[in-house]
Amino acid sequence: METRKTLVPICLAVVMLCLLEVPVWAKGGKSEIAAPEGWPGRMGKRELYVADFGYAYAGSKSSVAKMEKIVLKALEELDKEGVKPGAKGLVFVMGKKEKPPFEAETLLTMVARRQSEQKDGEDLEKTLEALEDGKKEMEELGLDMNFILSIAPKPIEPNLLPELIQGFPRDAGRQIDWCMTIPTESNIKYGLKKMFAAGLKKEKVGIVKQVALFPFLAIAENKAISELKKARQSVIYQFFMEDQEHLTKEQKEEKVKAFQERL
């Protein structure tokens, strides 16, 4: 039981640390639709697809279909609230064992610097130190910063894409309204297994004790998977809700909480 109590904060701590300069074609449903000019048609193992919410870089058409359901569910709920997110977005689908199109550490550092610039340099040093501390903690668990992208969505400012991804058009911020990475369910499960295994290793739990703890760990893992799937949906909803300037911070929090309770 003591091991379970220790593993939970470790896992939660890791979670909280919670793409050719020629026209290409994006794979659509029944027809081929021209993608924005200058976008790469392929990014590693990911191809560019047209989706109901805009575009997606994904390893397969089936994973795009699943992302459409996840994103559209949030958009439908937002529509009921009178919230109208940007018309077109881009999703990087983070599939199981797929290398990210960019380094999470690079993205987090860019975001930290951008936020600091908006506050006249305030808190940048502290934020960068926190990132470095988080990186070291994850390394001690045998994980790298890219792990973050495998368990939770991460919003990205479209105008950061050219800095993150070599060859991405400089006017990306005018071609799409929003962008984020979203992990697949299989990636969430895979990521959590890695995290639990890393926690056991850090606590030096032997094989015999692992076998004894297996029923409890299985329950904890299934619970964590369920909560992260809900969190994935909630982060997407909250991301769009944050842009609603006519709502107060308290009103946004209430709407997000109500959405979470409906999941």
N, C-alpha and C positions, 0 to 999 in steps of 0.2 A: 504493500500500500504506500509505503514511503517513497518508493521509486516512481509510482504513478503521480504522486504529489509533486515530485521534482521534475518529471517530464513535462507536465502541463505548462508551467511557466517558461520552460525552455522553448517548447513548441510555439507558445503564444508570442514570445519575444522574437522568434524568427519570422513569424507571420506579420508582426507589426512593422518589421523593417520593410512591413508591407506598405527602304527600304531600298542609259543609252540615249542618248539624246535623239531618239527617233520615236514617232508615234507607234504605240503597240495596241494589241487587242486584249480585252478582258473577256474571260469566259463567262458567258451568261447562261440563261436557261435555254430558251428555244432559238435564240439568235445571238450573233456576235455583235457586241456593242463597243464602240470606240471608247477606250479609257482616256483619261486626261492626257494631254500631250506631254511626252517626255518621261512618263512613268515607266519604270522597269517592268517588263512582262513577267519576269521571274526574279525571285530573291532567295537564293539558296534552293531549298527544296519547296519553297512556297511559290505558287502561281497567283497571278492577279485575276480575281473574279469580280463580276458585277453582283451586287447583293441588293436586297430590298432597302437597306439603309444607306447604300452608296457603293463602297468597294471593300474587298477583303483580300489580304494576302494569306493564303492557306495551303496546306498540304493536300487537300482534297475537296471536291465539291460537296461531299456529305458533311464535312465539318463546317462549311459555310452555311449550309442549311440549318444546322444546329445553332450556329451563332445568330442567324436571322430570328429564330424563335426567342432566344434569350434577349436580344436587343429590342425586338418588336414588342415583347411583353412589357418592358419598361416604358417604351414609347407610348403604348396604348394606355397605360396607367397615368402617364404624364398628361396625355391628351384629355383624360377625364378631369384633370386638375386645371385645364386650360393652358398648359405649358406647351409651347411649340419650339422644340429643339431645332438646331440647324438642319437644313434639308438633306445634305449629303455628309456622310462620314466615312472613315477608313478604320477597319479593324485588322490588326495583326493577330491571326489565330495562333495561339501557342499550343501546339500539339505535343503529345508525349514524346520525350527524347529529341524534340526538334530544337536545333540551335536558334537562339533569338536572332532577329535581324540586326540587333545592336546590343551593346553591353548595358546592362541595367545600371552599373556604376556610373557610366558616362551620362545616361539619362538623368539619374538622381542628382549628379553634380551640376548638370545644366539647369535643372529645375531650381536647385538651391541658389545658384548664382542669379538666375532670373528673378526669383522672389526677393533676393537681397537687393538687387538693383532697384526694384520697385519700392524698397524701404530705405534707399540711400545707404546701402551697405550694411544695414543693421543685421546682426545675428549670423552673418555668413560664416565667420570663424567657428562659432559654436556648432552650426549645422554641419559643416565639413568635418569637424571633430567627431560629431555623433555618427556620421556616415562611416568614418574610419573605424570607430569603435564597433559599429554594427558589422562591418566587414570582417574585423578580427574575430568577433564572436562566432560568426558563421563559419569562418575558416577553421576554428577550433572544433566545430561540429562536422567538418569535412564537406561543407557546402560553400558555393560561391554566390555572389550577389545576384546572378541571373536566376537563382532559385526563386526569388521574389516574383518573377514574371510567370512562374509555373503554377502559382496557387491563388493569385488574385489579379483582377483587372488593374491596369495602370494607365490613366489618362495622359495624353501627350499633346502639347500645343502643336498644331500643324506647322507653324513657322519654324519649329525646331527640327523637323524632319531632314532638311538639307544638311544640317550640321551632324545629325545622327547617322545618316545613310549616304554614303558616297554615291553621287550620280543622281540623287533625287532632285527634281526641279526646284529652283529657288522660289517659285510662286505657289508652292503647295498650300500655303495659308489662304490663297484666293480660290483654290480649286475644291477644297473641302472645308466644312464648318467645324468638324471635330475629329478626334483620332484617339484610339486607345488599343492596348493589348488586352486580349481576353483569353484565359486558359480554357482548354477543353476539360470535360469532366474526367477523362482518362488521365490527363496531365495533373489535375488536382489530386487524384488518387495516388498517382505515381509519386508526386511531390511529397505527399503526406507520409507515404511509406518510407521515403528517404529520410524525412525529418524524424520520424519515430525511431528508425534504425540509428540515426545519428545521436539521438538523445540517449538511447540505451548504451551506445558505445561510450559516450561521454561519462555516463554514470557507472561504467565498467560492470554492467550487468552480465553475468555469465550465462551460458547456454541453458543450463538447468533451470536457473531462475527465470529466464525468458520463457521457457516452456510453461512454467508454473503461472507466469503472468499473462500468458497468451489470451485467455478468455477476457481478461480485463482490458488488455491492449486492443483487442479486436473491437470491443464495445466503444472504447475511447476513439479509435480510428474511424469507425463508422459514424460516430457522433460528430467528429471533426469534419469529415467529408460533407455531411449534411449541412453543417453550419457554414462551411466555406462556399458551398453551392448557393446558399441563401445570401451570403456576403457578396458573392460575385454579382448577383442580380441587384442587390442593394447599392453597391458601389456605382453601377451603371446609372441607376435611378438618381442617386444623389449627385452624380457628376452633372447631369442635365439640370437638376433642380438648383444647383449652386449659381447658375447663370441668370436666375430670375430676380432681377434687381427690384421688382415691385414688392417682393416678399421680404419680411424681416428675417433675421437669423433664427429667431425662435419659431416663426411660421415654417421655415424650411425644415428645421429639426423635427417639428411635429409631423409634417407630411412624410418625411423619411421614416420616422418611427412607425407611423400608421401603415406605410407600405411594407415595412419589415414584418409587422404583425400579420399581414395578409399572406405572406409567403408560406 
